[in-house]
Amino acid sequence: MRRLINTKLFKLLEQSENESETGDLHFRLAYDEFVNRVSDLCTSRENPMANLFTLAYTRLELKSHQCRLSTQGAEKNALIADWLNKSLSMLDYALQWVDKPASGENKEF
C-alpha cells in the first residue's frame, strides 16, 4: 500500500516541511516519477482492489501534507502547495479511472 508513498515526491514533501528551500526542478522530477508510478498502477491488471486502496491511501497521505502545510506560512510554501495540488488532482483522476476499468468509460486516460 505504500508503493506511491515511498517516492522522491513524498521525501521532498517531508523535507520541505522542515527546510526552507527545495527547488522547483527537484519537485518537477519527483512529480514526473510519481505520475509514472500512478500510471503504472492504473494500467496494471494485477490485484485491482489493492491498486484502488493504494491510490486512496496515497491521496489521504497527500491531504495530510496539505493540511500541515496550510497551518504554516502560505508564502513560504507556495511551491509545495502547487505540487501537492497537482499530485492530488492526478490521484483524483486515477481513482476515477481505476474505479471504471471494465465499463469502458475511461477512454480519456
N, C-alpha and C positions, 0 to 999 in steps of 0.2 A: 504494500500500500504506500510505501514511502519512495517509490520509484521516481516520482517527479519532485519530491522534497529534497532528495539527495542530488541536487543540481547546482551548478555555479550560480544561477539566479538566486536561489534561496541563501546560499552562502553570502552573496553580496548584500542581500536584504538584511541579513543578520548583522553583518559587519557595519553596514551603513547606519544602523540604529545606534551604534556605539562610536562611530568615527564620523568626522565631518565631511570628508571628501572621498567620493567614489566617482570615477569618471564615466561619462556617457558611453564611451566606447566599450568599457568593461560590461556595462549593462546591456548594450546592444548585442554583444557577442553571447553573453549569458542568456539573454532573451531568445536569440535565434536557436541556441541549443535546446532551451526549454520548449519552444514551439515545435521543433523537430521531434522531441520525445513525446509531446502530446499527439502529434500527427501519427507517429508510430503506434502509439497506444490505441488511437481511434481506428486505425486500419487493421489492427491485429484481430485475428479471428479466435485467438486463444482466450478463453475464460472471459467473455464479455461482461459478466456481472462483476468480476473482480476489477476489470478496467473501469467500469462505471463508478465503483466505490473509490478507486484510486483518484479519479478525476474529482469526485465530490470532496474527498479528504484534502486534496491539494487546494481546492478552492477555499475550503474552510481555513486552512493554514494561511493562505494569502489574505483572506479577510481579517484574520488575526493580526497580521503585519500591518494591514491598512488601519485597523483600529488603534494600534500602538502609535502609528505614525501620526494619526490625527490629534493625539494628545501632545505631540511635540510641535516645535515651531514650523509653520507651514512653508515659509520662505526657504529655509534650510533644506527641507525635504521635498521640494517641488519635483526634482529629478526622480527621486524614489517613487513618489506618488504617481508620476506618469508611467513608469514601468510596471508598477503594481496594477494600475488600471488597465493597461494593455494585456497583462497576464490574466487578469480576471475576465476580461472580455473574451480572450481566447478560450479559457476554460468554460465559460458560459456557452459559447458556440459549440465547443467539443461535446459538452454534456447533452446539448440538444441533438447533436448529430448521432452520438452513440446511443441515445435513447430510441432512435428510429431507424436502426440499420436495416431491418428486414422490410420495412414498409416502402422503401424507395423514395422517401420524402427528402432525403439528404443529398439531392443532386447538386446543390451549390458548392459543396465542400470539395 
